[in-house]
Amino acid sequence: MRKEESEYLRFIDKALELCKDIPRYFSKFSNKVYCNHQKIVLLVLKQKLRTTYRDLVELLKVSSIPLYIGLKKIPHHTTLVKFAKKIKPRLLDLLLPYRKSTIAGLDGTGFEVENRSMHYKIRTGIKSYRRYIKLCVSSDLEKQIILKQEIHKGPRHDNKDFLPIIDGIQAKYVCADKGYDSFRNHMVIMKTLKAKSLIKIKEYSVNKRIPRAGRKYREKAIREFDETLYHQRSKVESIFSSIKRKYGSCLKARTFYAQKKEVILKLIAYNIDRMVNFYLLFIRISAEPVYQSHKISYNQNVRDCGV
């Protein structure tokens, strides 16, 4: 089957392309049966398929995916489990390489970590749990892809992760809701990023006593605030909705370290899907005027012939 005919093969191609900055083997003494690129692709594919390690291995046995990514043999599910425990989150961050955007949007959401049995809930009498994983991201609102992320245990205020998710981002505008309203945040956007701040100003904070050094940045943000561009921020909510619908809103991992890696793999799978679909859409739009021109000329010839 050609990769143009299969969504999964296009997905795998893009995943392999993103793995180029990751070493193929962690040690020169590795048995070199499976390389890191192959195992990372399988971990990301697991999130796309929303399946377990065992079911993923069974799927590999009846598909052409192993041959396509160059596997010498089908890995045992424990091989992927051990690799998922071994790999570090900061290494997975290399699979989110994009840092440029015209309009960057900031926001946060939560992922459920409910893995307790119903029997445990009944015996303890606890009906709900406040514990969850908090995800804060900066995203490109034009292409709707994730630029940077920060993951912590919730509950946690979004503003605490402002500097990590904005550091190194190149953008002309930065959109965020009132939770990020702070003279320090406005100053970082204008002075460090050389961008315009589209953070919604809190009503009570306009007359709030703030340091003189930060007052000019807040006043400048009020003067340059663009209501139309600010409403682009709602696309971040669309990104979160898409991630949770396609890849699941409940994490299966039990430890925070594993949950953090699971969330990053979901973001990587989402980015790859977006990039593949965006590329296909670009090709389809580029080809459409040519098709329409031929169609118009054909109809004109038919009319000229009196048919």
C-alpha positions as CSV (number, residue, x, y, z in Angstrom):
1,M,0.0,0.0,0.0
2,R,1.3,3.4,-0.9
3,K,1.7,6.0,1.9
4,E,-0.5,8.4,0.0
5,E,-3.4,6.0,0.5
6,S,-2.9,5.4,4.2
7,E,-3.3,8.0,7.0
8,Y,-1.2,5.9,9.4
9,L,1.8,5.6,7.0
10,R,1.8,9.4,6.6
11,F,1.6,9.7,10.3
12,I,4.5,7.4,10.8
13,D,6.6,9.2,8.2
14,K,6.1,12.5,10.0
15,A,6.9,10.9,13.4
16,L,10.2,9.5,12.0
17,E,11.0,12.9,10.6
18,L,10.6,14.5,14.1
19,C,12.9,11.8,15.6
20,K,16.0,13.0,13.7
21,D,17.4,14.9,16.7
22,I,17.1,11.9,19.0
23,P,20.0,9.4,19.1
24,R,19.2,6.1,17.5
25,Y,20.8,4.2,20.5
26,F,21.5,5.3,24.0
27,S,24.5,3.1,24.4
28,K,27.2,1.7,22.0
29,F,26.7,-1.6,23.8
30,S,23.0,-1.8,22.7
31,N,22.0,-5.1,21.0
32,K,20.6,-2.8,18.2
33,V,17.5,-5.0,17.6
34,Y,15.2,-2.0,17.9
35,C,16.4,1.7,17.6
36,N,15.0,4.5,19.6
37,H,13.2,6.0,16.6
38,Q,11.2,2.9,16.0
39,K,10.2,2.6,19.6
40,I,9.2,6.2,19.9
41,V,7.1,5.9,16.8
42,L,5.3,3.0,18.3
43,L,4.6,4.9,21.6
44,V,3.2,7.8,19.6
45,L,1.1,5.4,17.5
46,K,-0.2,3.8,20.7
47,Q,-1.7,7.2,21.7
48,K,-3.2,7.8,18.3
49,L,-4.9,4.4,18.3
50,R,-5.9,4.7,22.0
51,T,-4.9,1.2,22.7
52,T,-2.8,-0.8,25.2
53,Y,0.7,-2.1,24.7
54,R,-0.5,-5.7,24.3
55,D,-3.1,-4.7,21.7
56,L,-0.6,-2.6,19.8
57,V,1.8,-5.6,19.5
58,E,-1.1,-7.8,18.2
59,L,-1.9,-5.1,15.7
60,L,1.7,-5.1,14.5
61,K,1.5,-8.8,13.8
62,V,-1.3,-8.4,11.2
63,S,-0.2,-5.1,9.6
64,S,2.7,-3.9,7.3
65,I,3.8,-1.3,9.8
66,P,6.8,-3.3,11.1
67,L,8.1,-3.7,7.6
68,Y,7.5,0.0,6.9
69,I,9.6,1.2,9.8
70,G,12.3,-1.4,9.4
71,L,11.6,-3.7,12.4
72,K,13.6,-7.0,12.2
73,K,11.0,-8.7,14.4
74,I,7.8,-7.8,16.4
75,P,8.8,-6.4,19.8
76,H,7.3,-7.9,23.0
77,H,5.0,-5.5,24.8
78,T,7.3,-5.4,27.8
79,T,10.0,-3.9,25.5
80,L,7.9,-0.9,24.9
81,V,6.9,-0.7,28.6
82,K,10.5,-0.6,29.7
83,F,11.4,1.9,27.0
84,A,8.5,4.2,28.1
85,K,9.8,4.1,31.7
86,K,13.4,4.7,30.6
87,I,12.9,7.7,28.2
88,K,12.9,11.2,29.8
89,P,10.2,13.9,29.3
90,R,12.8,16.4,28.2
91,L,13.9,14.1,25.4
92,L,10.3,13.9,24.2
93,D,10.2,17.7,24.1
94,L,12.6,17.5,21.1
95,L,9.6,16.1,19.2
96,L,7.9,19.5,19.7
97,P,10.4,21.5,17.7
98,Y,8.3,24.4,16.4
99,R,8.8,27.8,18.2
100,K,7.6,30.4,15.6
101,S,4.1,31.8,15.3
102,T,2.3,34.9,14.2
103,I,-0.3,34.7,17.0
104,A,0.5,32.6,20.0
105,G,-2.2,31.6,22.5
106,L,-1.7,30.5,26.1
107,D,-4.0,28.5,28.2
108,G,-4.3,25.5,30.5
109,T,-6.4,22.4,31.0
110,G,-6.6,19.3,33.1
111,F,-6.4,15.5,32.5
112,E,-8.1,13.0,34.7
113,V,-6.1,10.4,36.5
114,E,-9.0,8.3,37.8
115,N,-7.7,4.8,37.9
116,R,-9.3,3.5,41.1
117,S,-11.8,0.7,41.0
118,M,-15.5,1.1,41.7
119,H,-15.1,-1.2,44.7
120,Y,-12.4,1.1,46.2
121,K,-14.7,4.1,45.8
122,I,-17.6,2.4,47.5
123,R,-15.5,1.1,50.4
124,T,-13.9,4.5,51.0
125,G,-17.1,6.5,50.5
126,I,-15.2,9.0,48.3
127,K,-17.3,9.9,45.2
128,S,-14.9,12.3,43.5
129,Y,-11.2,13.2,43.5
130,R,-9.7,16.6,43.0
131,R,-6.4,15.3,42.0
132,Y,-5.6,15.7,38.3
133,I,-2.7,16.6,35.9
134,K,-2.5,20.3,34.9
135,L,-1.3,21.1,31.4
136,C,-0.3,24.6,30.3
137,V,0.6,25.2,26.6
138,S,1.6,27.9,24.2
139,S,0.2,27.2,20.7
140,D,0.3,28.6,17.2
141,L,-3.3,29.8,16.6
142,E,-2.9,29.8,12.8
143,K,-1.9,26.2,12.3
144,Q,-3.3,25.1,15.7
145,I,-0.3,23.2,16.9
146,I,1.5,23.0,20.2
147,L,4.6,25.0,20.7
148,K,5.7,24.4,24.3
149,Q,4.1,22.7,27.3
150,E,4.4,22.5,31.1
151,I,2.9,19.7,33.1
152,H,2.4,19.7,36.9
153,K,0.1,18.2,39.5
154,G,-3.1,20.1,39.9
155,P,-4.7,22.2,41.2
156,R,-2.3,24.9,40.0
157,H,-2.7,28.4,38.8
158,D,-2.0,29.0,35.1
159,N,0.1,32.1,35.7
160,K,2.8,30.1,37.4
161,D,3.8,28.5,34.1
162,F,3.7,31.6,32.0
163,L,7.5,32.1,31.7
164,P,8.3,28.5,30.9
165,I,5.8,28.2,28.1
166,I,6.6,31.6,26.5
167,D,10.4,31.3,26.8
168,G,12.0,31.0,23.3
169,I,8.8,31.6,21.4
170,Q,8.9,34.0,18.4
171,A,5.5,35.7,17.9
172,K,4.0,39.0,16.9
173,Y,1.0,38.7,19.2
174,V,0.5,36.8,22.4
175,C,-3.1,36.1,23.5
176,A,-4.2,34.9,26.9
177,D,-7.1,35.3,29.3
178,K,-7.3,37.4,32.5
179,G,-5.6,34.7,34.5
180,Y,-2.3,35.8,32.9
181,D,-2.8,39.5,33.6
182,S,0.3,40.8,35.3
183,F,2.6,43.7,34.7
184,R,5.5,41.3,34.7
185,N,3.9,39.2,31.9
186,H,3.2,42.3,29.8
187,M,6.8,43.4,30.3
188,V,8.2,40.0,29.2
189,I,6.0,40.0,26.0
190,M,6.9,43.5,25.0
191,K,10.5,43.8,26.2
192,T,11.8,40.3,25.7
193,L,9.7,38.8,22.9
194,K,9.3,42.2,21.1
195,A,5.6,41.3,20.6
196,K,2.2,42.9,21.4
197,S,0.4,41.8,24.5
198,L,-3.2,40.7,24.0
199,I,-3.8,39.6,27.6
200,K,-7.2,40.6,28.8
201,I,-6.9,43.2,31.5
202,K,-8.7,42.6,34.8
203,E,-11.2,45.4,35.6
204,Y,-10.1,45.8,39.2
205,S,-6.4,45.8,38.2
206,V,-6.5,48.9,36.1
207,N,-6.4,51.2,39.1
208,K,-4.4,48.8,41.2
209,R,-1.2,50.0,42.7
210,I,1.7,48.6,40.7
211,P,5.4,49.5,40.5
212,R,6.2,52.5,38.3
213,A,8.5,50.4,36.1
214,G,5.6,48.1,35.1
215,R,2.9,50.7,34.8
216,K,3.9,51.8,31.3
217,Y,3.7,48.2,30.0
218,R,0.2,47.8,31.3
219,E,-0.9,51.1,29.9
220,K,0.6,50.3,26.5
221,A,-1.2,46.9,26.6
222,I,-4.5,48.7,27.2
223,R,-3.9,51.2,24.3
224,E,-2.9,48.5,21.8
225,F,-5.5,45.9,22.8
226,D,-7.2,44.4,19.7
227,E,-10.5,42.8,20.6
228,T,-10.7,41.0,17.2
229,L,-7.3,39.3,17.5
230,Y,-7.9,38.5,21.2
231,H,-10.9,36.3,20.2
232,Q,-8.5,34.1,18.3
233,R,-7.6,32.7,21.8
234,S,-10.7,30.5,21.7
235,K,-8.8,28.2,19.2
236,V,-6.7,27.0,22.2
237,E,-9.9,25.5,23.7
238,S,-10.5,23.8,20.3
239,I,-7.0,22.3,20.5
240,F,-7.7,20.9,24.0
241,S,-11.1,19.6,22.9
242,S,-9.5,17.8,19.9
243,I,-6.8,16.3,22.0
244,K,-9.2,14.9,24.6
245,R,-11.7,13.6,22.0
246,K,-9.1,11.9,19.8
247,Y,-6.6,10.7,22.3
248,G,-8.5,10.5,25.6
249,S,-9.0,12.8,28.6
250,C,-8.1,10.1,31.2
251,L,-4.5,9.0,31.8
252,K,-3.8,5.3,32.2
253,A,-0.4,5.7,33.9
254,R,-0.3,5.6,37.7
255,T,2.8,7.6,38.6
256,F,3.2,11.3,37.9
257,Y,6.4,10.8,36.0
258,A,4.7,8.3,33.6
259,Q,1.6,10.5,33.4
260,K,3.7,13.4,32.3
261,K,5.2,11.4,29.5
262,E,1.8,10.1,28.5
263,V,0.5,13.7,28.1
264,I,3.5,14.7,26.0
265,L,3.0,11.7,23.7
266,K,-0.6,12.8,23.2
267,L,0.6,16.3,22.3
268,I,3.1,14.9,19.8
269,A,0.4,12.7,18.2
270,Y,-1.9,15.7,17.9
271,N,0.8,17.8,16.3
272,I,1.7,15.1,13.8
273,D,-2.0,14.7,12.8
274,R,-2.3,18.5,12.4
275,M,0.8,18.8,10.3
276,V,-0.2,15.9,8.1
277,N,-3.7,17.2,7.6
278,F,-2.5,20.8,7.1
279,Y,-0.1,19.6,4.3
280,L,-2.9,17.6,2.6
281,L,-5.3,20.6,2.8
282,F,-2.6,22.9,1.3
283,I,-2.1,20.5,-1.6
284,R,-5.9,20.2,-2.2
285,I,-6.4,24.0,-2.1
286,S,-3.4,24.6,-4.4
287,A,-4.8,22.1,-6.9
288,E,-8.4,23.3,-6.7
289,P,-8.1,26.5,-9.0
290,V,-6.5,24.4,-11.7
291,Y,-9.4,21.9,-11.6
292,Q,-11.9,24.7,-11.6
293,S,-10.3,26.4,-14.6
294,H,-10.4,23.2,-16.6
295,K,-14.0,22.7,-15.6
296,I,-15.0,26.2,-16.7
297,S,-13.1,25.9,-20.0
298,Y,-14.8,22.5,-20.6
299,N,-18.3,23.9,-19.9
300,Q,-17.6,26.9,-22.2
301,N,-16.5,24.5,-25.0
302,V,-19.7,22.5,-24.6
303,R,-21.8,25.7,-24.9
304,D,-19.9,26.8,-27.9
305,C,-20.6,23.5,-29.7
306,G,-24.3,24.0,-29.0
307,V,-24.5,20.8,-26.9
